[in-house]
Amino acid sequence: MNVLVVGGAGYIGSHCVRQLLAAGHRPVVLDNLVYGHRAAIPAGITLHEGNLGDEAFVGAVLRQEKIDVVMHFAAYCYVGESVTAPLKYYFNNVVATLHLLNAMVDAGVKKFVFSSTCATFGVPATLPIHENLPQAPINPYGQTKLDIEQALKALAHANGLSFAVFRYFNAAGASEDGAIGEDHSPETHLIPVAIDVAVGKRPRLQLFGTDYPTPDGTCLRDYVHVDDLSRAHIAAFDRLNAPGAQLFYNLGTGKPTSNRAVIRAIEKATGRPITLLESPRRPGDPPALFADSTKAQRELGWQVRFPDIDSIVATAWKWHSSHPNGFGDR
């Protein structure tokens, strides 16, 4: 199929573009390159540079490229920033996405895959987190994602849009061949920040919270490889053929990994020690978050190929060690 990957020059989007090619589809990228990287897009893939909220622009791309499915990875995703600059997140993650959806309605495109987040659940009452737990976000980022989930339900009912929503846990790692990886600016994710410390690009790693009610006192999180995420998105395509299909999936390995265990894995992969600055907990960080992905496994045949933190970190280190300056376009 012809697939428009909105945010296809970003971290998860660019990995999904490569997985789409491997699966025999034709990806087309739409990205404004504010956070994405032109170098992350494979040679020969068409890039339409522009904003997802520009309905006339998006509509022209949808028609010109004869798009069958839209995949949306272009949300802003810094939780802390969403608290201090909420309108930035509401304008991009909600308002601009509604314009994207309206352009799809006008162009007659009725299949949509949405990158959502486990942040829609807030602090869960039980673990692991399954799809039917109450959703109560504790930050604007999570709320904006939930707002679009609700809009999608209404649109499915009103005009027959078929959609799949994937709620990620901690996306991590890089492509197996080391060609593309994680290059954010600013970088806030634990694995790339810890690698920066290991190679001397940062003096120390700030470890937030060492007194949680967990085995080693640090947060437990569910790290899932970015290529595993991408394959799940593509596996949902066949289920979008039913008009008005509403699909929701949590994506994680189901194996919680502590911050200290992640740091040990990076020290093992790099062969270098990581200097820590132990700091108080950050407000709003739950002690533990991990997924029940049984539904995705059952309905989509999804299988995790990178089941443990060592295998995920190995791919991240392969990318960072061969690209010490990232994509080199900052």
ABEGO torsion letter per residue (X at the ends): XBBBBBGAABAAAAAAAAAAAAAGBBBBBBBAGAABBAAABBBGBBBBBEBAABAAAAAAAAAAAGBABBBBAABBABAAAAAABAAAAAAAAAAAAAAAAAAAAAAGBABBBBBBBAAAAEBBABOBBBAABBBBBABAAAAAAAAAAAAAAAAAAAAGBBBBBBBBBBBBEBBAAGABBBBBOBBABAAAAAAAAAAGABABBBBBEAABBBAAGBBBBBBBBAAAAAAAAAAAAAAAABBGBBBBBBBBAGBBBBAAAAAAAAAAAAGBBBBBBBBBBBBGBBABBBBBAAAAAAAAGBBBABABAAAAAAAAAAAAAABAAEAGAX
